[in-house]
Amino acid sequence: MEECFSPQELACDPDQTDTHYAVLVAARDNVPGYRREELVGYMALDRLSLLGDGARVMLVATNPNLKLFLQSIGFRMRRTRTRICDRYEDQADVMDLDLRNGLFGEWVMSLLDPDKQGSKLPYEATSEGADGVPWSESELRKMLAHLHSPGELQTYAARVSSVRDGIQLQMHVLDLLEGRVHGISQQDQMLLYAAYWTHAGNPTAAAQACSMSRATFYRHLRTALIRLARVL
């Protein structure tokens, strides 16, 4: 807990607390039909369902998949105060979802409608581009929506290192999605390729091509977008 909270916060009167500190105890790895990451995700969502306006939740995470999942639903990630929680090669980070400033309603709506476009929310996952300007999820979606039109990609070319124009950006992204350039997993390649190339504009067909329900497809697609933003 000392990795997450200042001494002043730890000395807070229990009646004045506003933060849930999450502790993950265990998750079975042999449940038919579910991957380990999905089980951890369901456990996290079960606890998140207890949240309300004016609260925040924090935890220390080392598993890269758990970090990506939490970021995909609005958590911010920051370094721990020390390195004492690092686990072998996995670095420990503090994951923080702060809903204390009237953001609870917006956060809930973002989960119900993950494709909703609009202004960047304070908790939206971002990753910095080559120009130092953070990629937001909505910006990355807009860029990928123009993947078939190199001319429209010209606006985004300066955001990616070693790319001069829209045609080069199109080729670079397709190299990533088709596996010619390493950087994202095969599942992420499949999801993004179906969503923005072979079945662009038709999420139902894209989900079917990936053998997923639309809900599962959207959930995994959002995580894939975060990983692609980091690579770009």
C-alpha positions as semicolon CSV with decimal commas, in nm:
position;residue;x (nm);y (nm);z (nm)
1;M;0,000;0,000;0,000
2;E;0,297;0,231;0,056
3;E;0,368;0,202;-0,318
4;C;0,027;0,358;-0,395
5;F;-0,043;0,610;-0,122
6;S;0,133;0,905;0,035
7;P;0,192;0,903;0,414
8;Q;-0,087;1,159;0,448
9;E;-0,333;0,933;0,265
10;L;-0,236;0,632;0,474
11;A;-0,300;0,835;0,790
12;C;-0,651;0,925;0,674
13;D;-0,939;0,871;0,916
14;P;-1,119;0,545;0,816
15;D;-1,450;0,731;0,809
16;Q;-1,310;0,971;0,548
17;T;-1,171;0,713;0,305
18;D;-1,265;0,723;-0,063
19;T;-1,041;0,453;-0,215
20;H;-1,071;0,080;-0,277
21;Y;-0,735;-0,100;-0,262
22;A;-0,767;-0,419;-0,467
23;V;-0,592;-0,743;-0,376
24;L;-0,607;-1,031;-0,626
25;V;-0,584;-1,357;-0,433
26;A;-0,609;-1,640;-0,688
27;A;-0,749;-1,742;-1,025
28;R;-0,779;-2,101;-1,145
29;D;-0,607;-2,186;-1,471
30;N;-0,804;-2,496;-1,571
31;V;-1,163;-2,377;-1,627
32;P;-1,286;-2,507;-1,967
33;G;-1,366;-2,235;-2,218
34;Y;-1,185;-1,952;-2,042
35;R;-0,827;-1,831;-2,067
36;R;-0,642;-1,725;-1,752
37;E;-0,651;-1,360;-1,859
38;E;-1,030;-1,375;-1,903
39;L;-1,075;-1,519;-1,553
40;V;-0,863;-1,242;-1,403
41;G;-1,067;-0,991;-1,604
42;Y;-1,396;-1,126;-1,473
43;M;-1,266;-1,110;-1,116
44;A;-1,164;-0,748;-1,168
45;L;-1,500;-0,656;-1,320
46;D;-1,683;-0,820;-1,030
47;R;-1,506;-0,586;-0,788
48;L;-1,543;-0,284;-1,016
49;S;-1,919;-0,332;-1,010
50;L;-1,909;-0,213;-0,648
51;L;-1,773;0,129;-0,744
52;G;-1,979;0,446;-0,741
53;D;-1,941;0,818;-0,791
54;G;-1,677;0,977;-0,571
55;A;-1,457;0,669;-0,534
56;R;-1,132;0,545;-0,680
57;V;-0,964;0,206;-0,700
58;M;-0,590;0,133;-0,691
59;L;-0,370;-0,173;-0,706
60;V;-0,014;-0,278;-0,784
61;A;0,007;-0,497;-1,095
62;T;0,298;-0,687;-1,250
63;N;0,122;-0,899;-1,514
64;P;0,145;-0,721;-1,855
65;N;-0,191;-0,863;-1,971
66;L;-0,365;-0,741;-1,654
67;K;-0,213;-0,394;-1,702
68;L;-0,337;-0,378;-2,062
69;F;-0,683;-0,496;-1,962
70;L;-0,713;-0,238;-1,685
71;Q;-0,588;0,039;-1,916
72;S;-0,846;-0,064;-2,176
73;I;-1,127;0,009;-1,927
74;G;-0,992;0,343;-1,813
75;F;-0,716;0,286;-1,558
76;R;-0,408;0,505;-1,559
77;M;-0,066;0,349;-1,501
78;R;0,223;0,505;-1,309
79;R;0,547;0,385;-1,160
80;T;0,557;0,254;-0,806
81;R;0,750;0,457;-0,549
82;T;1,020;0,186;-0,523
83;R;1,103;-0,133;-0,711
84;I;1,035;-0,370;-0,419
85;C;0,719;-0,510;-0,584
86;D;0,888;-0,605;-0,912
87;R;0,847;-0,974;-0,991
88;Y;1,144;-1,116;-1,184
89;E;1,133;-0,952;-1,528
90;D;0,783;-0,802;-1,475
91;Q;0,792;-0,444;-1,352
92;A;0,539;-0,339;-1,092
93;D;0,316;-0,041;-1,170
94;V;0,035;0,132;-0,984
95;M;-0,300;0,111;-1,166
96;D;-0,540;0,390;-1,072
97;L;-0,904;0,459;-1,168
98;D;-1,014;0,788;-1,013
99;L;-1,388;0,861;-1,024
100;R;-1,390;1,122;-0,747
101;N;-1,456;1,427;-0,966
102;G;-1,793;1,346;-1,120
103;L;-1,650;1,109;-1,383
104;F;-1,842;0,798;-1,283
105;G;-2,127;0,847;-1,532
106;E;-1,892;0,912;-1,824
107;W;-1,684;0,608;-1,731
108;V;-1,988;0,380;-1,719
109;M;-2,112;0,509;-2,055
110;S;-1,771;0,450;-2,210
111;L;-1,796;0,083;-2,109
112;L;-2,148;0,051;-2,252
113;D;-2,053;0,222;-2,580
114;P;-1,679;0,163;-2,644
115;D;-1,706;0,292;-3,002
116;K;-1,856;0,626;-2,904
117;Q;-1,657;0,912;-3,058
118;G;-1,613;1,244;-2,885
119;S;-1,381;1,448;-2,676
120;K;-1,095;1,274;-2,504
121;L;-1,194;1,166;-2,154
122;P;-0,953;1,213;-1,863
123;Y;-0,921;0,838;-1,815
124;E;-0,882;0,744;-2,182
125;A;-0,575;0,528;-2,250
126;T;-0,306;0,705;-2,451
127;S;0,039;0,634;-2,588
128;E;0,278;0,899;-2,717
129;G;0,346;0,923;-3,090
130;A;0,676;1,015;-3,256
131;D;0,599;1,386;-3,223
132;G;0,550;1,355;-2,847
133;V;0,174;1,409;-2,874
134;P;-0,023;1,127;-2,706
135;W;-0,228;0,896;-2,927
136;S;-0,577;0,874;-2,782
137;E;-0,798;0,576;-2,856
138;S;-1,044;0,787;-3,055
139;E;-0,763;0,941;-3,266
140;L;-0,620;0,599;-3,346
141;R;-0,965;0,471;-3,447
142;K;-1,011;0,770;-3,678
143;M;-0,672;0,710;-3,838
144;L;-0,743;0,342;-3,897
145;A;-1,085;0,427;-4,041
146;H;-0,894;0,598;-4,327
147;L;-0,663;0,301;-4,387
148;H;-0,808;0,249;-4,737
149;S;-0,744;0,616;-4,827
150;P;-0,372;0,713;-4,815
151;G;-0,461;1,074;-4,888
152;E;-0,663;1,096;-4,567
153;L;-0,373;0,942;-4,374
154;Q;-0,144;1,231;-4,465
155;T;-0,263;1,419;-4,155
156;Y;-0,132;1,143;-3,930
157;A;0,201;1,067;-4,104
158;A;0,407;1,301;-3,885
159;R;0,285;1,115;-3,577
160;V;0,476;0,798;-3,672
161;S;0,855;0,771;-3,682
162;S;1,023;0,702;-4,019
163;V;0,701;0,780;-4,208
164;R;0,684;1,074;-4,453
165;D;0,339;1,056;-4,611
166;G;0,002;0,882;-4,614
167;I;0,112;0,606;-4,851
168;Q;0,406;0,511;-4,630
169;L;0,180;0,518;-4,324
170;Q;-0,069;0,286;-4,496
171;M;0,210;0,043;-4,590
172;H;0,360;0,057;-4,240
173;V;0,029;-0,017;-4,068
174;L;-0,054;-0,300;-4,311
175;D;0,293;-0,449;-4,255
176;L;0,210;-0,461;-3,884
177;L;-0,140;-0,603;-3,935
178;E;-0,024;-0,865;-4,185
179;G;0,273;-0,974;-3,973
180;R;0,553;-0,859;-4,204
181;V;0,678;-0,631;-3,927
182;H;0,688;-0,758;-3,570
183;G;0,527;-0,557;-3,294
184;I;0,178;-0,688;-3,215
185;S;0,047;-1,037;-3,144
186;Q;-0,122;-1,259;-3,403
187;Q;-0,458;-1,212;-3,232
188;D;-0,420;-0,834;-3,243
189;Q;-0,325;-0,859;-3,611
190;M;-0,637;-1,063;-3,684
191;L;-0,869;-0,829;-3,493
192;L;-0,735;-0,505;-3,640
193;Y;-0,706;-0,644;-3,994
194;A;-1,068;-0,760;-3,988
195;A;-1,197;-0,440;-3,827
196;Y;-1,016;-0,187;-4,045
197;W;-0,918;-0,362;-4,369
198;T;-1,112;-0,668;-4,484
199;H;-1,441;-0,576;-4,311
200;A;-1,399;-0,201;-4,257
201;G;-1,727;-0,043;-4,150
202;N;-1,894;-0,377;-4,082
203;P;-1,823;-0,480;-3,721
204;T;-2,066;-0,774;-3,738
205;A;-1,876;-0,931;-4,028
206;A;-1,543;-0,852;-3,861
207;A;-1,651;-1,025;-3,539
208;Q;-1,773;-1,328;-3,735
209;A;-1,442;-1,347;-3,923
210;C;-1,267;-1,362;-3,585
211;S;-1,515;-1,625;-3,454
212;M;-1,624;-1,396;-3,171
213;S;-1,943;-1,239;-3,048
214;R;-1,959;-0,863;-3,104
215;A;-1,918;-0,796;-2,732
216;T;-1,605;-1,013;-2,709
217;F;-1,476;-0,867;-3,035
218;Y;-1,511;-0,507;-2,910
219;R;-1,344;-0,595;-2,581
220;H;-1,038;-0,752;-2,744
221;L;-1,026;-0,489;-3,018
222;R;-0,991;-0,207;-2,766
223;T;-0,692;-0,381;-2,607
224;A;-0,541;-0,438;-2,953
225;L;-0,574;-0,064;-3,025
226;I;-0,379;0,023;-2,711
227;R;-0,097;-0,212;-2,810
228;L;-0,089;-0,077;-3,166
229;A;-0,069;0,281;-3,033
230;R;0,240;0,188;-2,833
231;V;0,407;0,033;-3,138
232;L;0,330;0,333;-3,360
